[in-house]
Amino acid sequence: MDLTSPHAYWLIKNGIGEVSAPMSHDEECDVLVIGAGVTGAMIADALSGRGFSVIVIDRRHPAHGSTSASTALLQYELDTHLVELVDRLGRVRAVDAYRACLDGVRAIGRLAGNLDADVGFQRRPSLYYPSRASDVKALRAEGAARRRAGFPCEVIGRGEVRRIVDFSPPIALWSHGSGEVDPWKLTRALLSRSATRGGRVFGRTDATRIAGRKTHVLVQTDRGQIRAGKVVVAAGYESEKFLPGPVARLHSTYAIVTEPVGAFNGWSKRCLIWESSRPYLYARTTPDGRIMAGGEDVPFRNPSLRDAKVAVKARKLLGKMRRLFSRIEMDIAYAWAGTFGETEDTLPYLGVHPAGDPRVFFALGYGANGMPFSGIAAEILSAAVAGEPHRYLSTFAFDR
């Protein structure tokens, strides 16, 4: 299935890059990572850094799935308010989920700082504003809850909001600890670093079956077999073929990127922006002076129906951005759609499935915060593969 429509911005900007050859014969490794998107790349980098021999496979070219369509807003703030998550999961697990996401953003920042390549990482503040007057009370309560939990968030009034952006809701949540990145460059840089440690990447190699054996895990692909000590499945919602049943609902999201703008008038600090409506508008800027915005989510039906809506959804996104920033002249350069999965509680699933082989781990960073969760997943799962504990492993367990 196609995960994205044509013209996803990062592929157009960066090109295909070096094409990884498919697997040509049977292979063997300590750890096999299924999925060569940003999640798989982070995990492969962490595992190879620990000295494991690692193979990464993907049914596409590396970074050509959901990674290429991501707008890559790196936020610790989840789609579900902390207040609601506490009611649903209890205070400890809810606060840990937010902390893990914040730690994931920080982990990506550390990775970016230690790579030889420029992957477009920038730390940015985040502005979360009420879409309607009726949302103000809930945002005040959310801001207070985050402050009590120690998160870098404050409630600011209309006057202060107006000094940051051209539009002026009654209040907004102003948070630090967020960022942005080029997900394609990050993925390729991490896979390249893994390769310098002996890691191998095979594109156009589709894993079809995982079978536990007494001494190893045998993975059947359309190109041959891989004998691995352990396996990490990081193939997004396509990972569900290796699970007893579906664990996420699928949605289509839409995004645009503008032509380069002359100046970001009325957009101080080029902060990340999102709103309280569900689905919500979200926006960032890019290193080459563009505006990237997304939203207009709908339930996923099939790629054709998803892609048929791109033009209409793009015009709606542009109209919303023009209303927010009337002093910035903007026109669409590219528009695209992507498919993502979301769990019932919006948190990822990380670790071993209770009904599965204990040597097979899953990294399912579903939802809008998939990339920060990927950052923490790399730390959690590399520790788990090495037999070490991690404070967040139980937070995202399948049986939570």
C-alpha positions as CSV (number, residue, x, y, z in Angstrom):
1,M,0.0,0.0,0.0
2,D,1.2,3.5,-0.7
3,L,1.7,5.4,2.5
4,T,2.0,8.8,0.9
5,S,0.7,10.7,-2.1
6,P,3.2,11.9,-4.7
7,H,5.2,15.1,-4.1
8,A,6.0,14.6,-0.4
9,Y,8.3,17.6,0.2
10,W,11.4,15.9,1.7
11,L,11.8,13.6,-1.2
12,I,11.5,16.5,-3.7
13,K,13.9,18.6,-1.7
14,N,16.5,15.9,-1.0
15,G,16.1,13.5,-3.9
16,I,16.2,9.7,-3.6
17,G,19.8,9.6,-2.5
18,E,21.9,6.5,-2.5
19,V,19.7,3.5,-3.3
20,S,20.2,0.5,-1.0
21,A,20.4,-2.7,-3.0
22,P,17.9,-5.5,-2.1
23,M,19.1,-8.6,-0.2
24,S,20.7,-11.1,-2.6
25,H,21.2,-14.1,-0.4
26,D,20.5,-15.4,3.1
27,E,21.9,-13.4,5.9
28,E,22.6,-13.6,9.6
29,C,22.9,-10.9,12.4
30,D,22.5,-10.2,16.1
31,V,19.5,-8.0,15.5
32,L,17.3,-7.5,12.5
33,V,15.3,-4.2,12.2
34,I,12.3,-4.3,10.0
35,G,11.6,-0.8,8.7
36,A,14.1,1.7,7.4
37,G,12.2,4.9,8.2
38,V,13.3,7.3,10.9
39,T,12.2,4.9,13.7
40,G,14.2,2.0,12.3
41,A,17.2,4.2,11.7
42,M,17.2,5.5,15.3
43,I,17.0,2.0,16.6
44,A,19.7,0.6,14.2
45,D,22.0,3.5,15.3
46,A,21.4,2.8,19.0
47,L,21.9,-1.0,18.6
48,S,25.1,-0.7,16.4
49,G,26.4,1.8,18.9
50,R,26.1,-0.9,21.5
51,G,28.2,-3.3,19.4
52,F,25.4,-5.5,17.9
53,S,25.6,-6.6,14.3
54,V,22.6,-5.1,12.7
55,I,20.7,-5.5,9.5
56,V,17.9,-3.2,8.4
57,I,15.4,-4.1,5.7
58,D,12.5,-2.2,4.1
59,R,10.1,-3.1,1.4
60,R,10.7,0.4,-0.1
61,H,13.8,2.5,-0.3
62,P,15.0,3.8,3.1
63,A,13.0,6.8,4.3
64,H,10.5,6.5,1.4
65,G,7.5,5.6,3.6
66,S,5.8,7.7,6.2
67,T,9.1,9.4,7.0
68,S,9.1,11.2,3.7
69,A,5.6,12.7,4.4
70,S,6.2,13.8,8.0
71,T,6.1,17.5,8.8
72,A,8.5,16.7,11.6
73,L,7.3,19.0,14.3
74,L,9.0,17.6,17.4
75,Q,6.8,18.3,20.4
76,Y,6.5,16.7,23.8
77,E,2.8,17.8,23.8
78,L,0.5,15.0,23.0
79,D,-2.8,15.1,21.0
80,T,-4.5,14.0,24.2
81,H,-4.3,16.6,27.0
82,L,-2.3,15.6,30.1
83,V,-5.5,16.2,32.2
84,E,-7.4,13.7,30.0
85,L,-4.6,11.2,30.0
86,V,-4.4,11.3,33.8
87,D,-8.1,10.5,34.0
88,R,-7.7,7.6,31.5
89,L,-4.4,6.1,32.5
90,G,-3.6,7.4,36.0
91,R,-1.2,10.2,37.0
92,V,2.0,8.2,37.0
93,R,1.6,6.7,33.5
94,A,0.2,9.9,32.0
95,V,3.0,12.1,33.3
96,D,5.6,9.5,32.3
97,A,4.2,9.5,28.7
98,Y,4.7,13.2,28.5
99,R,8.1,13.1,30.0
100,A,9.1,10.3,27.6
101,C,8.0,12.4,24.7
102,L,10.1,15.4,26.0
103,D,13.0,13.0,26.5
104,G,12.5,11.8,22.9
105,V,12.8,15.4,21.6
106,R,16.0,15.8,23.6
107,A,17.3,12.5,22.3
108,I,16.8,13.6,18.7
109,G,18.6,16.9,19.5
110,R,21.6,14.9,20.9
111,L,21.7,12.7,17.9
112,A,21.6,15.6,15.5
113,G,24.4,17.4,17.4
114,N,26.6,14.3,17.2
115,L,26.2,13.6,13.5
116,D,28.6,14.8,10.8
117,A,25.7,15.8,8.5
118,D,23.4,18.8,8.9
119,V,19.9,17.3,9.4
120,G,18.1,20.6,9.8
121,F,17.5,20.3,13.6
122,Q,16.4,23.5,15.4
123,R,15.1,23.9,18.8
124,R,11.8,25.9,18.7
125,P,9.2,27.0,21.3
126,S,5.6,25.9,20.7
127,L,2.4,27.9,20.8
128,Y,-0.8,26.0,21.4
129,Y,-3.9,28.2,21.1
130,P,-7.7,27.7,21.6
131,S,-9.6,27.4,18.4
132,R,-12.8,28.5,20.1
133,A,-13.7,30.6,23.1
134,S,-15.1,27.5,24.7
135,D,-11.7,25.9,24.7
136,V,-10.1,28.6,26.9
137,K,-11.0,27.0,30.2
138,A,-9.7,23.6,29.2
139,L,-6.4,25.1,28.1
140,R,-6.0,27.0,31.4
141,A,-6.5,23.7,33.2
142,E,-4.1,21.9,30.9
143,G,-1.4,24.6,31.5
144,A,-1.8,24.3,35.2
145,A,-1.5,20.5,35.1
146,R,1.7,20.7,33.0
147,R,3.2,23.2,35.4
148,R,2.4,21.0,38.4
149,A,4.1,18.1,36.6
150,G,7.2,20.2,36.0
151,F,6.9,20.7,32.2
152,P,8.3,23.8,30.5
153,C,4.9,25.4,29.9
154,E,3.2,28.7,30.8
155,V,-0.2,30.2,30.2
156,I,0.2,33.5,28.4
157,G,-2.5,36.2,27.8
158,R,-3.7,37.9,24.7
159,G,-1.1,40.8,24.9
160,E,1.8,38.4,25.1
161,V,0.5,36.2,22.4
162,R,0.2,39.2,20.1
163,R,3.9,40.0,20.6
164,I,4.7,36.5,19.3
165,V,2.2,36.1,16.4
166,D,-0.1,38.3,14.4
167,F,-3.3,36.6,15.6
168,S,-4.6,37.1,19.2
169,P,-6.5,34.4,21.0
170,P,-7.4,35.1,24.6
171,I,-4.7,32.8,25.9
172,A,-2.2,30.3,24.7
173,L,0.2,27.7,26.1
174,W,3.8,28.7,25.5
175,S,6.1,25.7,25.8
176,H,9.8,25.1,25.5
177,G,11.5,21.8,24.7
178,S,10.2,21.4,21.1
179,G,12.0,21.4,17.8
180,E,12.0,20.6,14.1
181,V,14.1,18.4,11.8
182,D,14.5,17.2,8.3
183,P,13.4,13.6,8.8
184,W,14.8,12.3,5.5
185,K,18.3,13.7,6.2
186,L,18.1,12.4,9.8
187,T,17.2,8.9,8.7
188,R,19.9,8.7,6.0
189,A,22.6,10.1,8.4
190,L,21.7,7.6,11.1
191,L,21.7,4.6,8.7
192,S,25.1,5.8,7.3
193,R,26.6,6.0,10.8
194,S,25.3,2.5,11.5
195,A,27.0,1.3,8.3
196,T,30.3,2.6,9.6
197,R,29.9,0.2,12.5
198,G,29.2,-2.7,10.2
199,G,25.4,-2.3,9.9
200,R,23.8,-3.3,6.7
201,V,20.7,-1.9,4.9
202,F,18.7,-3.7,2.3
203,G,16.0,-1.8,0.4
204,R,13.2,-3.4,-1.6
205,T,13.3,-6.4,0.7
206,D,9.9,-7.3,2.2
207,A,9.7,-9.4,5.4
208,T,6.8,-11.8,5.1
209,R,7.0,-14.1,8.1
210,I,8.7,-14.2,11.5
211,A,9.2,-17.6,13.0
212,G,10.7,-18.4,16.4
213,R,13.3,-21.2,16.5
214,K,15.0,-22.6,19.5
215,T,18.3,-20.8,19.0
216,H,17.3,-17.9,16.8
217,V,14.5,-16.0,15.0
218,L,14.0,-16.8,11.4
219,V,12.6,-14.1,9.2
220,Q,11.4,-15.0,5.7
221,T,11.6,-12.3,3.1
222,D,10.8,-12.1,-0.6
223,R,14.6,-12.2,-1.2
224,G,15.6,-15.0,1.2
225,Q,15.9,-15.7,4.9
226,I,17.5,-13.9,7.7
227,R,18.7,-15.7,10.9
228,A,18.7,-13.2,13.8
229,G,19.2,-13.4,17.5
230,K,16.4,-10.8,18.0
231,V,14.1,-8.8,15.8
232,V,12.7,-5.2,16.1
233,V,9.7,-4.5,14.0
234,A,9.6,-0.7,13.2
235,A,7.4,-0.7,10.1
236,G,4.6,1.6,11.2
237,Y,1.1,0.4,10.9
238,E,2.3,-2.2,8.4
239,S,3.8,-4.0,11.4
240,E,0.3,-5.2,12.2
241,K,0.8,-8.2,9.9
242,F,3.1,-9.5,12.6
243,L,0.6,-9.0,15.4
244,P,-2.4,-11.1,16.4
245,G,-4.8,-8.2,15.5
246,P,-5.0,-4.5,14.6
247,V,-3.9,-2.1,17.3
248,A,-4.5,1.3,15.6
249,R,-7.0,3.2,13.6
250,L,-5.8,4.7,10.3
251,H,-6.1,8.3,9.3
252,S,-5.1,10.4,6.4
253,T,-3.4,13.8,7.0
254,Y,-2.7,16.5,4.5
255,A,0.2,19.0,4.3
256,I,1.5,21.9,2.3
257,V,4.8,23.7,2.0
258,T,4.9,27.2,0.5
259,E,7.3,28.9,-1.8
260,P,10.1,30.6,0.1
261,V,8.6,33.7,1.9
262,G,10.4,37.1,2.1
263,A,10.2,37.4,5.8
264,F,8.3,35.8,8.7
265,N,6.5,39.0,9.7
266,G,4.3,38.5,12.8
267,W,5.8,35.1,13.5
268,S,8.3,35.6,16.3
269,K,11.0,33.0,17.0
270,R,9.4,30.9,14.2
271,C,7.7,28.9,16.9
272,L,5.8,25.7,16.2
273,I,2.0,26.4,16.1
274,W,-1.0,24.2,16.7
275,E,-4.6,24.6,17.8
276,S,-7.1,22.9,20.1
277,S,-9.6,21.8,17.4
278,R,-9.5,18.1,16.6
279,P,-8.4,17.5,13.9
280,Y,-6.1,20.5,14.3
281,L,-4.0,22.8,12.2
282,Y,-0.2,22.6,12.8
283,A,2.6,24.6,11.3
284,R,6.3,25.2,11.3
285,T,9.0,26.9,9.1
286,T,11.8,25.3,7.2
287,P,15.5,26.1,7.0
288,D,15.1,27.4,3.4
289,G,12.5,30.0,4.4
290,R,9.3,28.2,3.7
291,I,6.1,27.6,5.8
292,M,5.0,24.0,6.3
293,A,1.4,23.3,7.5
294,G,-0.7,20.3,8.0
295,G,-4.0,19.0,9.2
296,E,-7.5,18.4,7.8
297,D,-7.3,14.8,8.9
298,V,-9.9,12.3,7.8
299,P,-10.4,8.5,8.4
300,F,-8.3,6.5,5.9
301,R,-10.2,4.5,3.3
302,N,-7.8,3.8,0.5
303,P,-4.9,5.7,-1.2
304,S,-6.9,6.8,-4.2
305,L,-9.6,8.5,-2.1
306,R,-7.0,10.0,0.1
307,D,-5.0,11.4,-2.8
308,A,-8.1,12.7,-4.6
309,K,-8.6,15.2,-1.7
310,V,-5.1,16.7,-1.8
311,A,-5.9,19.8,-3.9
312,V,-9.0,20.7,-1.8
313,K,-7.4,20.1,1.5
314,A,-4.3,22.1,0.4
315,R,-6.4,25.1,-0.4
316,K,-8.1,24.9,3.0
317,L,-4.7,24.7,4.8
318,L,-3.4,27.7,2.8
319,G,-6.5,29.7,3.6
320,K,-6.1,29.0,7.3
321,M,-2.5,30.0,7.3
322,R,-3.2,33.2,5.4
323,R,-5.9,34.2,8.0
324,L,-3.4,33.7,10.8
325,F,-0.5,35.5,9.1
326,S,-2.0,38.2,6.9
327,R,1.4,40.0,6.5
328,I,3.1,37.0,5.0
329,E,2.7,36.4,1.3
330,M,2.4,32.7,0.8
331,D,1.7,30.4,-2.1
332,I,1.7,26.6,-2.2
333,A,4.8,25.0,-3.7
334,Y,3.9,21.4,-2.9
335,A,1.0,19.5,-1.3
336,W,0.7,15.9,-0.3
337,A,-1.1,13.4,2.0
338,G,0.1,10.7,4.3
339,T,-1.4,7.8,6.3
340,F,-0.8,7.3,10.0
341,G,-2.2,5.1,12.7
342,E,-3.4,6.1,16.1
343,T,-4.0,3.9,19.1
344,E,-7.1,4.2,21.4
345,D,-5.1,6.2,24.0
346,T,-2.8,7.9,21.4
347,L,0.3,6.4,23.0
348,P,2.8,4.2,21.1
349,Y,3.3,0.5,21.7
350,L,6.9,-0.4,22.5
351,G,8.3,-3.8,23.5
352,V,7.3,-7.4,23.3
353,H,3.7,-8.4,22.5
354,P,2.5,-10.7,25.4
355,A,1.3,-13.3,22.9
356,G,4.4,-13.2,20.8
357,D,8.0,-14.4,20.9
358,P,10.0,-12.6,23.7
359,R,12.8,-12.1,21.2
360,V,10.6,-10.0,18.9
361,F,10.2,-6.3,19.8
362,F,7.9,-3.7,18.4
363,A,8.4,0.0,17.9
364,L,5.0,1.4,17.0
365,G,5.3,5.1,17.4
366,Y,1.7,5.9,16.3
367,G,0.1,9.3,16.4
368,A,1.2,12.8,15.8
369,N,4.2,12.5,18.1
370,G,5.6,9.5,16.3
371,M,9.1,11.0,15.9
372,P,9.8,12.0,19.5
373,F,8.5,8.6,20.5
374,S,10.9,7.1,18.0
375,G,13.7,8.8,19.8
376,I,12.8,7.3,23.2
377,A,12.0,4.0,21.5
378,A,15.5,3.7,20.4
379,E,16.7,4.0,23.9
380,I,14.1,1.7,25.4
381,L,14.4,-1.1,22.9
382,S,18.2,-1.0,22.6
383,A,18.3,-1.4,26.4
384,A,15.7,-4.2,26.2
385,V,17.6,-6.1,23.5
386,A,20.7,-5.8,25.7
387,G,18.7,-7.2,28.7
388,E,18.8,-3.9,30.6
389,P,15.8,-2.2,32.3
390,H,14.4,1.2,31.2
391,R,12.1,3.4,33.2
392,Y,9.7,3.9,30.3
393,L,9.4,0.3,29.1
394,S,6.2,-0.4,31.1
395,T,4.7,3.0,30.2
396,F,4.2,1.9,26.6
397,A,3.7,-1.9,27.0
398,F,1.0,-3.7,25.0
399,D,-0.7,-4.8,28.2
400,R,-0.9,-1.4,29.8
